[in-house]
């Protein structure tokens, strides 16, 4: 589970970490200061490689940062 806390409104909530990600799934990646959308390119135990549309970017993200879209 990943926990979230809204600093402005003091609300808190949780969501499960995606465990069934597969190559070519479309995902959202919540990075510090940015949100990106892309396609899963590789999946490892604790991290996922995501590719941006048209190959604009390629990054590794921790699995807890990735949400199946």
PDB file of N, CA, C, O and CB in Angstrom:
ATOM      1  N   UNK A   1       0.841  -1.182   0.000  1.00  0.00           N
ATOM      2  CA  UNK A   1       0.000   0.000   0.000  1.00  0.00           C
ATOM      3  C   UNK A   1       0.887   1.247   0.000  1.00  0.00           C
ATOM      4  O   UNK A   1       1.946   1.291   0.627  1.00  0.00           O
ATOM      5  CB  UNK A   1      -0.957  -0.003   1.222  1.00  0.00           C
ATOM      6  N   UNK A   2       0.412   2.249  -0.725  1.00  0.00           N
ATOM      7  CA  UNK A   2       1.077   3.541  -0.760  1.00  0.00           C
ATOM      8  C   UNK A   2       0.177   4.534  -0.053  1.00  0.00           C
ATOM      9  O   UNK A   2      -1.022   4.594  -0.329  1.00  0.00           O
ATOM     10  CB  UNK A   2       1.389   3.995  -2.225  1.00  0.00           C
ATOM     11  N   UNK A   3       0.744   5.315   0.860  1.00  0.00           N
ATOM     12  CA  UNK A   3      -0.028   6.309   1.587  1.00  0.00           C
ATOM     13  C   UNK A   3       0.181   7.704   1.029  1.00  0.00           C
ATOM     14  O   UNK A   3       1.283   8.060   0.611  1.00  0.00           O
ATOM     15  CB  UNK A   3       0.335   6.281   3.051  1.00  0.00           C
ATOM     16  N   UNK A   4      -0.880   8.487   1.026  1.00  0.00           N
ATOM     17  CA  UNK A   4      -0.838   9.868   0.538  1.00  0.00           C
ATOM     18  C   UNK A   4      -1.391  10.788   1.623  1.00  0.00           C
ATOM     19  O   UNK A   4      -2.244  10.387   2.415  1.00  0.00           O
ATOM     20  CB  UNK A   4      -1.649  10.024  -0.795  1.00  0.00           C
ATOM     21  N   UNK A   5      -0.897  12.023   1.650  1.00  0.00           N
ATOM     22  CA  UNK A   5      -1.387  13.037   2.572  1.00  0.00           C
ATOM     23  C   UNK A   5      -1.453  14.359   1.828  1.00  0.00           C
ATOM     24  O   UNK A   5      -0.449  14.823   1.289  1.00  0.00           O
ATOM     25  CB  UNK A   5      -0.480  13.147   3.837  1.00  0.00           C
ATOM     26  N   UNK A   6      -2.641  14.969   1.797  1.00  0.00           N
ATOM     27  CA  UNK A   6      -2.813  16.273   1.173  1.00  0.00           C
ATOM     28  C   UNK A   6      -2.426  17.338   2.192  1.00  0.00           C
ATOM     29  O   UNK A   6      -3.068  17.460   3.235  1.00  0.00           O
ATOM     30  CB  UNK A   6      -4.282  16.477   0.670  1.00  0.00           C
ATOM     31  N   UNK A   7      -1.387  18.104   1.902  1.00  0.00           N
ATOM     32  CA  UNK A   7      -0.917  19.118   2.847  1.00  0.00           C
ATOM     33  C   UNK A   7      -1.888  20.278   2.968  1.00  0.00           C
ATOM     34  O   UNK A   7      -1.984  20.888   4.033  1.00  0.00           O
ATOM     35  CB  UNK A   7       0.441  19.635   2.426  1.00  0.00           C
ATOM     36  N   UNK A   8      -2.618  20.600   1.891  1.00  0.00           N
ATOM     37  CA  UNK A   8      -3.551  21.722   1.933  1.00  0.00           C
ATOM     38  C   UNK A   8      -4.815  21.395   2.728  1.00  0.00           C
ATOM     39  O   UNK A   8      -5.307  22.228   3.490  1.00  0.00           O
ATOM     40  CB  UNK A   8      -3.925  22.135   0.523  1.00  0.00           C
ATOM     41  N   UNK A   9      -5.341  20.169   2.546  1.00  0.00           N
ATOM     42  CA  UNK A   9      -6.628  19.851   3.187  1.00  0.00           C
ATOM     43  C   UNK A   9      -6.515  18.833   4.317  1.00  0.00           C
ATOM     44  O   UNK A   9      -7.515  18.553   4.979  1.00  0.00           O
ATOM     45  CB  UNK A   9      -7.589  19.332   2.156  1.00  0.00           C
ATOM     46  N   UNK A  10      -5.336  18.274   4.558  1.00  0.00           N
ATOM     47  CA  UNK A  10      -5.063  17.314   5.617  1.00  0.00           C
ATOM     48  C   UNK A  10      -5.791  15.980   5.432  1.00  0.00           C
ATOM     49  O   UNK A  10      -5.887  15.209   6.386  1.00  0.00           O
ATOM     50  CB  UNK A  10      -5.443  17.909   6.939  1.00  0.00           C
ATOM     51  N   UNK A  11      -6.301  15.687   4.240  1.00  0.00           N
ATOM     52  CA  UNK A  11      -6.894  14.379   3.964  1.00  0.00           C
ATOM     53  C   UNK A  11      -5.789  13.362   3.715  1.00  0.00           C
ATOM     54  O   UNK A  11      -4.731  13.697   3.182  1.00  0.00           O
ATOM     55  CB  UNK A  11      -7.855  14.450   2.748  1.00  0.00           C
ATOM     56  N   UNK A  12      -6.043  12.124   4.105  1.00  0.00           N
ATOM     57  CA  UNK A  12      -5.098  11.039   3.881  1.00  0.00           C
ATOM     58  C   UNK A  12      -5.831   9.872   3.240  1.00  0.00           C
ATOM     59  O   UNK A  12      -7.003   9.632   3.533  1.00  0.00           O
ATOM     60  CB  UNK A  12      -4.418  10.606   5.207  1.00  0.00           C
ATOM     61  N   UNK A  13      -5.135   9.138   2.358  1.00  0.00           N
ATOM     62  CA  UNK A  13      -5.721   7.964   1.722  1.00  0.00           C
ATOM     63  C   UNK A  13      -4.600   7.029   1.293  1.00  0.00           C
ATOM     64  O   UNK A  13      -3.430   7.409   1.279  1.00  0.00           O
ATOM     65  CB  UNK A  13      -6.606   8.364   0.506  1.00  0.00           C
ATOM     66  N   UNK A  14      -4.974   5.800   0.944  1.00  0.00           N
ATOM     67  CA  UNK A  14      -4.013   4.804   0.484  1.00  0.00           C
ATOM     68  C   UNK A  14      -4.507   4.160  -0.805  1.00  0.00           C
ATOM     69  O   UNK A  14      -5.687   4.239  -1.146  1.00  0.00           O
ATOM     70  CB  UNK A  14      -3.776   3.730   1.568  1.00  0.00           C
ATOM     71  N   UNK A  15      -3.586   3.527  -1.510  1.00  0.00           N
ATOM     72  CA  UNK A  15      -3.925   2.742  -2.698  1.00  0.00           C
ATOM     73  C   UNK A  15      -2.953   1.570  -2.758  1.00  0.00           C
ATOM     74  O   UNK A  15      -1.826   1.668  -2.273  1.00  0.00           O
ATOM     75  CB  UNK A  15      -3.858   3.615  -4.017  1.00  0.00           C
ATOM     76  N   UNK A  16      -3.386   0.466  -3.349  1.00  0.00           N
ATOM     77  CA  UNK A  16      -2.471  -0.679  -3.470  1.00  0.00           C
ATOM     78  C   UNK A  16      -1.398  -0.418  -4.528  1.00  0.00           C
ATOM     79  O   UNK A  16      -1.622   0.328  -5.481  1.00  0.00           O
ATOM     80  CB  UNK A  16      -3.255  -1.959  -3.822  1.00  0.00           C
ATOM     81  N   UNK A  17      -0.250  -1.031  -4.350  1.00  0.00           N
ATOM     82  CA  UNK A  17       0.817  -0.957  -5.343  1.00  0.00           C
ATOM     83  C   UNK A  17       0.470  -1.934  -6.460  1.00  0.00           C
ATOM     84  O   UNK A  17       0.065  -3.066  -6.195  1.00  0.00           O
ATOM     85  CB  UNK A  17       2.226  -1.282  -4.709  1.00  0.00           C
ATOM     86  N   UNK A  18       0.628  -1.497  -7.714  1.00  0.00           N
ATOM     87  CA  UNK A  18       0.309  -2.339  -8.864  1.00  0.00           C
ATOM     88  C   UNK A  18       1.219  -3.564  -8.886  1.00  0.00           C
ATOM     89  O   UNK A  18       2.441  -3.425  -8.922  1.00  0.00           O
ATOM     90  CB  UNK A  18       0.447  -1.542 -10.180  1.00  0.00           C
ATOM     91  N   UNK A  19       0.641  -4.746  -8.863  1.00  0.00           N
ATOM     92  CA  UNK A  19       1.428  -5.972  -8.885  1.00  0.00           C
ATOM     93  C   UNK A  19       1.337  -6.710 -10.208  1.00  0.00           C
ATOM     94  O   UNK A  19       2.152  -7.596 -10.466  1.00  0.00           O
ATOM     95  CB  UNK A  19       0.988  -6.878  -7.779  1.00  0.00           C
ATOM     96  N   UNK A  20       0.374  -6.377 -11.053  1.00  0.00           N
ATOM     97  CA  UNK A  20       0.149  -7.133 -12.282  1.00  0.00           C
ATOM     98  C   UNK A  20       0.492  -6.336 -13.537  1.00  0.00           C
ATOM     99  O   UNK A  20      -0.153  -6.503 -14.572  1.00  0.00           O
ATOM    100  CB  UNK A  20      -1.288  -7.582 -12.348  1.00  0.00           C
ATOM    101  N   UNK A  21       1.498  -5.476 -13.455  1.00  0.00           N
ATOM    102  CA  UNK A  21       1.905  -4.693 -14.627  1.00  0.00           C
ATOM    103  C   UNK A  21       2.579  -5.593 -15.651  1.00  0.00           C
ATOM    104  O   UNK A  21       3.337  -6.497 -15.301  1.00  0.00           O
ATOM    105  CB  UNK A  21       2.853  -3.543 -14.218  1.00  0.00           C
ATOM    106  N   UNK A  22       2.292  -5.332 -16.922  1.00  0.00           N
ATOM    107  CA  UNK A  22       2.898  -6.084 -18.011  1.00  0.00           C
ATOM    108  C   UNK A  22       3.430  -5.117 -19.056  1.00  0.00           C
ATOM    109  O   UNK A  22       2.994  -3.968 -19.138  1.00  0.00           O
ATOM    110  CB  UNK A  22       1.883  -7.066 -18.639  1.00  0.00           C
ATOM    111  N   UNK A  23       4.376  -5.595 -19.853  1.00  0.00           N
ATOM    112  CA  UNK A  23       4.923  -4.795 -20.943  1.00  0.00           C
ATOM    113  C   UNK A  23       3.774  -4.355 -21.849  1.00  0.00           C
ATOM    114  O   UNK A  23       2.875  -5.141 -22.148  1.00  0.00           O
ATOM    115  CB  UNK A  23       5.998  -5.598 -21.748  1.00  0.00           C
ATOM    116  N   UNK A  24       3.809  -3.113 -22.278  1.00  0.00           N
ATOM    117  CA  UNK A  24       2.837  -2.434 -23.145  1.00  0.00           C
ATOM    118  C   UNK A  24       1.597  -1.930 -22.411  1.00  0.00           C
ATOM    119  O   UNK A  24       0.696  -1.387 -23.050  1.00  0.00           O
ATOM    120  CB  UNK A  24       2.410  -3.363 -24.239  1.00  0.00           C
ATOM    121  N   UNK A  25       1.522  -2.093 -21.084  1.00  0.00           N
ATOM    122  CA  UNK A  25       0.439  -1.449 -20.338  1.00  0.00           C
ATOM    123  C   UNK A  25       0.640   0.058 -20.380  1.00  0.00           C
ATOM    124  O   UNK A  25       1.776   0.530 -20.397  1.00  0.00           O
ATOM    125  CB  UNK A  25       0.386  -1.959 -18.866  1.00  0.00           C
ATOM    126  N   UNK A  26      -0.437   0.807 -20.397  1.00  0.00           N
ATOM    127  CA  UNK A  26      -0.384   2.270 -20.330  1.00  0.00           C
ATOM    128  C   UNK A  26      -0.468   2.654 -18.857  1.00  0.00           C
ATOM    129  O   UNK A  26      -1.345   2.179 -18.134  1.00  0.00           O
ATOM    130  CB  UNK A  26      -1.549   2.943 -21.172  1.00  0.00           C
ATOM    131  N   UNK A  27       0.443   3.512 -18.417  1.00  0.00           N
ATOM    132  CA  UNK A  27       0.532   3.850 -16.999  1.00  0.00           C
ATOM    133  C   UNK A  27       0.712   5.349 -16.784  1.00  0.00           C
ATOM    134  O   UNK A  27       1.072   6.098 -17.692  1.00  0.00           O
ATOM    135  CB  UNK A  27       1.681   3.093 -16.351  1.00  0.00           C
ATOM    136  N   UNK A  28       0.450   5.745 -15.560  1.00  0.00           N
ATOM    137  CA  UNK A  28       0.765   7.087 -15.078  1.00  0.00           C
ATOM    138  C   UNK A  28       1.889   6.927 -14.061  1.00  0.00           C
ATOM    139  O   UNK A  28       1.855   6.019 -13.230  1.00  0.00           O
ATOM    140  CB  UNK A  28      -0.504   7.807 -14.445  1.00  0.00           C
ATOM    141  N   UNK A  29       2.876   7.802 -14.127  1.00  0.00           N
ATOM    142  CA  UNK A  29       4.000   7.757 -13.193  1.00  0.00           C
ATOM    143  C   UNK A  29       3.982   9.035 -12.378  1.00  0.00           C
ATOM    144  O   UNK A  29       4.103  10.126 -12.935  1.00  0.00           O
ATOM    145  CB  UNK A  29       5.365   7.583 -13.939  1.00  0.00           C
ATOM    146  N   UNK A  30       3.834   8.916 -11.076  1.00  0.00           N
ATOM    147  CA  UNK A  30       3.842  10.071 -10.173  1.00  0.00           C
ATOM    148  C   UNK A  30       5.268  10.302  -9.679  1.00  0.00           C
ATOM    149  O   UNK A  30       5.754   9.602  -8.790  1.00  0.00           O
ATOM    150  CB  UNK A  30       2.865   9.854  -8.968  1.00  0.00           C
ATOM    151  N   UNK A  31       5.920  11.289 -10.268  1.00  0.00           N
ATOM    152  CA  UNK A  31       7.276  11.651  -9.891  1.00  0.00           C
ATOM    153  C   UNK A  31       7.239  12.892  -9.010  1.00  0.00           C
ATOM    154  O   UNK A  31       6.258  13.635  -9.048  1.00  0.00           O
ATOM    155  CB  UNK A  31       8.152  11.891 -11.142  1.00  0.00           C
ATOM    156  N   UNK A  32       8.271  13.134  -8.221  1.00  0.00           N
ATOM    157  CA  UNK A  32       8.307  14.365  -7.449  1.00  0.00           C
ATOM    158  C   UNK A  32       8.270  15.573  -8.394  1.00  0.00           C
ATOM    159  O   UNK A  32       9.186  15.767  -9.193  1.00  0.00           O
ATOM    160  CB  UNK A  32       9.568  14.408  -6.549  1.00  0.00           C
ATOM    161  N   UNK A  33       7.231  16.362  -8.301  1.00  0.00           N
ATOM    162  CA  UNK A  33       7.123  17.564  -9.115  1.00  0.00           C
ATOM    163  C   UNK A  33       6.599  17.365 -10.529  1.00  0.00           C
ATOM    164  O   UNK A  33       6.519  18.332 -11.286  1.00  0.00           O
ATOM    165  CB  UNK A  33       8.427  18.195  -9.193  1.00  0.00           C
ATOM    166  N   UNK A  34       6.241  16.144 -10.908  1.00  0.00           N
ATOM    167  CA  UNK A  34       5.746  15.911 -12.268  1.00  0.00           C
ATOM    168  C   UNK A  34       4.936  14.619 -12.334  1.00  0.00           C
ATOM    169  O   UNK A  34       5.134  13.704 -11.534  1.00  0.00           O
ATOM    170  CB  UNK A  34       6.918  15.856 -13.268  1.00  0.00           C
ATOM    171  N   UNK A  35       4.029  14.563 -13.293  1.00  0.00           N
ATOM    172  CA  UNK A  35       3.284  13.352 -13.598  1.00  0.00           C
ATOM    173  C   UNK A  35       3.477  13.067 -15.074  1.00  0.00           C
ATOM    174  O   UNK A  35       3.306  13.955 -15.909  1.00  0.00           O
ATOM    175  CB  UNK A  35       1.766  13.494 -13.234  1.00  0.00           C
ATOM    176  N   UNK A  36       3.834  11.831 -15.401  1.00  0.00           N
ATOM    177  CA  UNK A  36       4.058  11.454 -16.796  1.00  0.00           C
ATOM    178  C   UNK A  36       3.188  10.258 -17.142  1.00  0.00           C
ATOM    179  O   UNK A  36       2.853   9.442 -16.284  1.00  0.00           O
ATOM    180  CB  UNK A  36       5.550  11.134 -17.054  1.00  0.00           C
ATOM    181  N   UNK A  37       2.833  10.171 -18.408  1.00  0.00           N
ATOM    182  CA  UNK A  37       2.046   9.057 -18.920  1.00  0.00           C
ATOM    183  C   UNK A  37       2.867   8.363 -19.988  1.00  0.00           C
ATOM    184  O   UNK A  37       3.498   9.023 -20.813  1.00  0.00           O
ATOM    185  CB  UNK A  37       0.668   9.534 -19.486  1.00  0.00           C
ATOM    186  N   UNK A  38       2.867   7.026 -19.982  1.00  0.00           N
ATOM    187  CA  UNK A  38       3.644   6.299 -20.969  1.00  0.00           C
ATOM    188  C   UNK A  38       3.288   4.830 -21.013  1.00  0.00           C
ATOM    189  O   UNK A  38       2.265   4.403 -20.477  1.00  0.00           O
ATOM    190  CB  UNK A  38       5.105   6.456 -20.691  1.00  0.00           C
ATOM    191  N   UNK A  39       4.147   4.066 -21.659  1.00  0.00           N
ATOM    192  CA  UNK A  39       3.948   2.636 -21.869  1.00  0.00           C
ATOM    193  C   UNK A  39       5.019   1.861 -21.114  1.00  0.00           C
ATOM    194  O   UNK A  39       6.196   2.219 -21.157  1.00  0.00           O
ATOM    195  CB  UNK A  39       3.981   2.286 -23.379  1.00  0.00           C
ATOM    196  N   UNK A  40       4.614   0.805 -20.426  1.00  0.00           N
ATOM    197  CA  UNK A  40       5.569  -0.043 -19.718  1.00  0.00           C
ATOM    198  C   UNK A  40       6.471  -0.712 -20.745  1.00  0.00           C
ATOM    199  O   UNK A  40       5.992  -1.306 -21.710  1.00  0.00           O
ATOM    200  CB  UNK A  40       4.841  -1.105 -18.835  1.00  0.00           C
ATOM    201  N   UNK A  41       7.779  -0.612 -20.531  1.00  0.00           N
ATOM    202  CA  UNK A  41       8.750  -1.172 -21.447  1.00  0.00           C
ATOM    203  C   UNK A  41       9.434  -2.394 -20.847  1.00  0.00           C
ATOM    204  O   UNK A  41       9.724  -3.357 -21.557  1.00  0.00           O
ATOM    205  CB  UNK A  41       9.779  -0.125 -21.824  1.00  0.00           C
ATOM    206  N   UNK A  42       9.697  -2.358 -19.526  1.00  0.00           N
ATOM    207  CA  UNK A  42      10.284  -3.486 -18.796  1.00  0.00           C
ATOM    208  C   UNK A  42       9.719  -3.490 -17.391  1.00  0.00           C
ATOM    209  O   UNK A  42       9.377  -2.443 -16.841  1.00  0.00           O
ATOM    210  CB  UNK A  42      11.845  -3.403 -18.769  1.00  0.00           C
ATOM    211  N   UNK A  43       9.622  -4.694 -16.809  1.00  0.00           N
ATOM    212  CA  UNK A  43       9.139  -4.824 -15.434  1.00  0.00           C
ATOM    213  C   UNK A  43      10.146  -5.658 -14.647  1.00  0.00           C
ATOM    214  O   UNK A  43      10.506  -6.763 -15.054  1.00  0.00           O
ATOM    215  CB  UNK A  43       7.711  -5.477 -15.390  1.00  0.00           C
ATOM    216  N   UNK A  44      10.592  -5.118 -13.523  1.00  0.00           N
ATOM    217  CA  UNK A  44      11.448  -5.848 -12.596  1.00  0.00           C
ATOM    218  C   UNK A  44      10.727  -5.927 -11.264  1.00  0.00           C
ATOM    219  O   UNK A  44       9.627  -5.392 -11.125  1.00  0.00           O
ATOM    220  CB  UNK A  44      12.848  -5.167 -12.445  1.00  0.00           C
ATOM    221  N   UNK A  45      11.319  -6.576 -10.294  1.00  0.00           N
ATOM    222  CA  UNK A  45      10.659  -6.784  -9.003  1.00  0.00           C
ATOM    223  C   UNK A  45      10.152  -5.501  -8.364  1.00  0.00           C
ATOM    224  O   UNK A  45       8.987  -5.421  -7.976  1.00  0.00           O
ATOM    225  CB  UNK A  45      11.601  -7.459  -8.060  1.00  0.00           C
ATOM    226  N   UNK A  46      11.011  -4.498  -8.251  1.00  0.00           N
ATOM    227  CA  UNK A  46      10.636  -3.287  -7.530  1.00  0.00           C
ATOM    228  C   UNK A  46      10.635  -2.020  -8.381  1.00  0.00           C
ATOM    229  O   UNK A  46      10.435  -0.922  -7.861  1.00  0.00           O
ATOM    230  CB  UNK A  46      11.556  -3.097  -6.385  1.00  0.00           C
ATOM    231  N   UNK A  47      10.857  -2.168  -9.689  1.00  0.00           N
ATOM    232  CA  UNK A  47      10.860  -0.988 -10.543  1.00  0.00           C
ATOM    233  C   UNK A  47      10.329  -1.331 -11.933  1.00  0.00           C
ATOM    234  O   UNK A  47      10.264  -2.493 -12.335  1.00  0.00           O
ATOM    235  CB  UNK A  47      12.276  -0.400 -10.641  1.00  0.00           C
ATOM    236  N   UNK A  48       9.950  -0.266 -12.650  1.00  0.00           N
ATOM    237  CA  UNK A  48       9.334  -0.401 -13.959  1.00  0.00           C
ATOM    238  C   UNK A  48       9.978   0.622 -14.899  1.00  0.00           C
ATOM    239  O   UNK A  48      10.189   1.773 -14.517  1.00  0.00           O
ATOM    240  CB  UNK A  48       7.780  -0.202 -13.879  1.00  0.00           C
ATOM    241  N   UNK A  49      10.287   0.202 -16.120  1.00  0.00           N
ATOM    242  CA  UNK A  49      10.793   1.139 -17.113  1.00  0.00           C
ATOM    243  C   UNK A  49       9.605   1.589 -17.966  1.00  0.00           C
ATOM    244  O   UNK A  49       8.846   0.768 -18.482  1.00  0.00           O
ATOM    245  CB  UNK A  49      11.929   0.488 -17.997  1.00  0.00           C
ATOM    246  N   UNK A  50       9.462   2.905 -18.101  1.00  0.00           N
ATOM    247  CA  UNK A  50       8.336   3.485 -18.824  1.00  0.00           C
ATOM    248  C   UNK A  50       8.875   4.335 -19.968  1.00  0.00           C
ATOM    249  O   UNK A  50       9.847   5.075 -19.815  1.00  0.00           O
ATOM    250  CB  UNK A  50       7.434   4.332 -17.876  1.00  0.00           C
ATOM    251  N   UNK A  51       8.213   4.210 -21.125  1.00  0.00           N
ATOM    252  CA  UNK A  51       8.613   4.943 -22.326  1.00  0.00           C
ATOM    253  C   UNK A  51       7.527   5.942 -22.691  1.00  0.00           C
ATOM    254  O   UNK A  51       6.346   5.595 -22.722  1.00  0.00           O
ATOM    255  CB  UNK A  51       8.885   3.975 -23.508  1.00  0.00           C
ATOM    256  N   UNK A  52       7.917   7.168 -22.965  1.00  0.00           N
ATOM    257  CA  UNK A  52       6.981   8.203 -23.369  1.00  0.00           C
ATOM    258  C   UNK A  52       6.511   8.011 -24.799  1.00  0.00           C
ATOM    259  O   UNK A  52       7.123   7.267 -25.564  1.00  0.00           O
ATOM    260  CB  UNK A  52       7.611   9.564 -23.215  1.00  0.00           C
ATOM    261  N   UNK A  53       5.434   8.676 -25.158  1.00  0.00           N
ATOM    262  CA  UNK A  53       4.862   8.587 -26.504  1.00  0.00           C
ATOM    263  C   UNK A  53       5.911   8.934 -27.551  1.00  0.00           C
ATOM    264  O   UNK A  53       6.603   9.945 -27.436  1.00  0.00           O
ATOM    265  CB  UNK A  53       3.643   9.520 -26.640  1.00  0.00           C
ATOM    266  N   UNK A  54       6.024   8.100 -28.562  1.00  0.00           N
ATOM    267  CA  UNK A  54       6.977   8.353 -29.637  1.00  0.00           C
ATOM    268  C   UNK A  54       8.425   8.216 -29.216  1.00  0.00           C
ATOM    269  O   UNK A  54       9.320   8.633 -29.950  1.00  0.00           O
ATOM    270  CB  UNK A  54       6.760   9.712 -30.184  1.00  0.00           C
ATOM    271  N   UNK A  55       8.676   7.642 -28.053  1.00  0.00           N
ATOM    272  CA  UNK A  55      10.049   7.470 -27.584  1.00  0.00           C
ATOM    273  C   UNK A  55      10.697   8.747 -27.101  1.00  0.00           C
ATOM    274  O   UNK A  55      11.924   8.839 -27.053  1.00  0.00           O
ATOM    275  CB  UNK A  55      10.877   6.891 -28.664  1.00  0.00           C
ATOM    276  N   UNK A  56       9.881   9.751 -26.737  1.00  0.00           N
ATOM    277  CA  UNK A  56      10.413  11.049 -26.294  1.00  0.00           C
ATOM    278  C   UNK A  56      11.296  10.925 -25.059  1.00  0.00           C
ATOM    279  O   UNK A  56      12.251  11.684 -24.897  1.00  0.00           O
ATOM    280  CB  UNK A  56       9.272  12.008 -26.004  1.00  0.00           C
ATOM    281  N   UNK A  57      10.980   9.977 -24.196  1.00  0.00           N
ATOM    282  CA  UNK A  57      11.766   9.778 -22.979  1.00  0.00           C
ATOM    283  C   UNK A  57      11.630   8.327 -22.532  1.00  0.00           C
ATOM    284  O   UNK A  57      10.692   7.632 -22.923  1.00  0.00           O
ATOM    285  CB  UNK A  57      11.309  10.749 -21.850  1.00  0.00           C
ATOM    286  N   UNK A  58      12.558   7.885 -21.724  1.00  0.00           N
ATOM    287  CA  UNK A  58      12.587   6.546 -21.169  1.00  0.00           C
ATOM    288  C   UNK A  58      13.115   6.680 -19.749  1.00  0.00           C
ATOM    289  O   UNK A  58      14.192   7.237 -19.538  1.00  0.00           O
ATOM    290  CB  UNK A  58      13.471   5.566 -22.036  1.00  0.00           C
ATOM    291  N   UNK A  59      12.365   6.175 -18.774  1.00  0.00           N
ATOM    292  CA  UNK A  59      12.801   6.312 -17.384  1.00  0.00           C
ATOM    293  C   UNK A  59      12.446   5.080 -16.574  1.00  0.00           C
ATOM    294  O   UNK A  59      11.517   4.339 -16.893  1.00  0.00           O
ATOM    295  CB  UNK A  59      12.178   7.550 -16.748  1.00  0.00           C
ATOM    296  N   UNK A  60      13.216   4.888 -15.516  1.00  0.00           N
ATOM    297  CA  UNK A  60      12.907   3.845 -14.540  1.00  0.00           C
ATOM    298  C   UNK A  60      12.193   4.514 -13.375  1.00  0.00           C
ATOM    299  O   UNK A  60      12.593   5.587 -12.925  1.00  0.00           O
ATOM    300  CB  UNK A  60      14.204   3.087 -14.061  1.00  0.00           C
ATOM    301  N   UNK A  61      11.134   3.872 -12.891  1.00  0.00           N
ATOM    302  CA  UNK A  61      10.389   4.392 -11.736  1.00  0.00           C
ATOM    303  C   UNK A  61      10.181   3.260 -10.748  1.00  0.00           C
ATOM    304  O   UNK A  61      10.042   2.099 -11.133  1.00  0.00           O
ATOM    305  CB  UNK A  61       9.017   5.009 -12.169  1.00  0.00           C
ATOM    306  N   UNK A  62      10.160   3.607  -9.486  1.00  0.00           N
ATOM    307  CA  UNK A  62       9.833   2.621  -8.464  1.00  0.00           C
ATOM    308  C   UNK A  62       8.396   2.157  -8.689  1.00  0.00           C
ATOM    309  O   UNK A  62       7.541   2.951  -9.082  1.00  0.00           O
ATOM    310  CB  UNK A  62      10.018   3.210  -7.024  1.00  0.00           C
ATOM    311  N   UNK A  63       8.134   0.888  -8.444  1.00  0.00           N
ATOM    312  CA  UNK A  63       6.814   0.317  -8.718  1.00  0.00           C
ATOM    313  C   UNK A  63       5.699   1.080  -7.995  1.00  0.00           C
ATOM    314  O   UNK A  63       4.597   1.199  -8.531  1.00  0.00           O
ATOM    315  CB  UNK A  63       6.786  -1.153  -8.306  1.00  0.00           C
ATOM    316  N   UNK A  64       5.962   1.599  -6.793  1.00  0.00           N
ATOM    317  CA  UNK A  64       4.921   2.303  -6.044  1.00  0.00           C
ATOM    318  C   UNK A  64       4.539   3.636  -6.695  1.00  0.00           C
ATOM    319  O   UNK A  64       3.489   4.196  -6.380  1.00  0.00           O
ATOM    320  CB  UNK A  64       5.386   2.543  -4.614  1.00  0.00           C
ATOM    321  N   UNK A  65       5.382   4.149  -7.600  1.00  0.00           N
ATOM    322  CA  UNK A  65       5.090   5.413  -8.288  1.00  0.00           C
ATOM    323  C   UNK A  65       4.222   5.212  -9.539  1.00  0.00           C
ATOM    324  O   UNK A  65       3.746   6.189 -10.118  1.00  0.00           O
ATOM    325  CB  UNK A  65       6.395   6.105  -8.677  1.00  0.00           C
ATOM    326  N   UNK A  66       4.013   3.978  -9.953  1.00  0.00           N
ATOM    327  CA  UNK A  66       3.340   3.667 -11.218  1.00  0.00           C
ATOM    328  C   UNK A  66       1.915   3.226 -10.962  1.00  0.00           C
ATOM    329  O   UNK A  66       1.655   2.382 -10.104  1.00  0.00           O
ATOM    330  CB  UNK A  66       4.098   2.579 -11.991  1.00  0.00           C
ATOM    331  N   UNK A  67       0.988   3.813 -11.724  1.00  0.00           N
ATOM    332  CA  UNK A  67      -0.441   3.485 -11.605  1.00  0.00           C
ATOM    333  C   UNK A  67      -0.930   3.052 -12.972  1.00  0.00           C
ATOM    334  O   UNK A  67      -0.749   3.773 -13.953  1.00  0.00           O
ATOM    335  CB  UNK A  67      -1.280   4.704 -11.067  1.00  0.00           C
ATOM    336  N   UNK A  68      -1.552   1.871 -13.049  1.00  0.00           N
ATOM    337  CA  UNK A  68      -2.129   1.376 -14.297  1.00  0.00           C
ATOM    338  C   UNK A  68      -3.212   2.341 -14.724  1.00  0.00           C
ATOM    339  O   UNK A  68      -4.088   2.679 -13.929  1.00  0.00           O
ATOM    340  CB  UNK A  68      -2.696  -0.072 -14.138  1.00  0.00           C
ATOM    341  N   UNK A  69      -3.167   2.792 -15.972  1.00  0.00           N
ATOM    342  CA  UNK A  69      -4.066   3.856 -16.429  1.00  0.00           C
ATOM    343  C   UNK A  69      -5.188   3.344 -17.265  1.00  0.00           C
ATOM    344  O   UNK A  69      -6.024   4.124 -17.721  1.00  0.00           O
ATOM    345  CB  UNK A  69      -3.315   4.876 -17.201  1.00  0.00           C
TER     346      UNK A  69
END
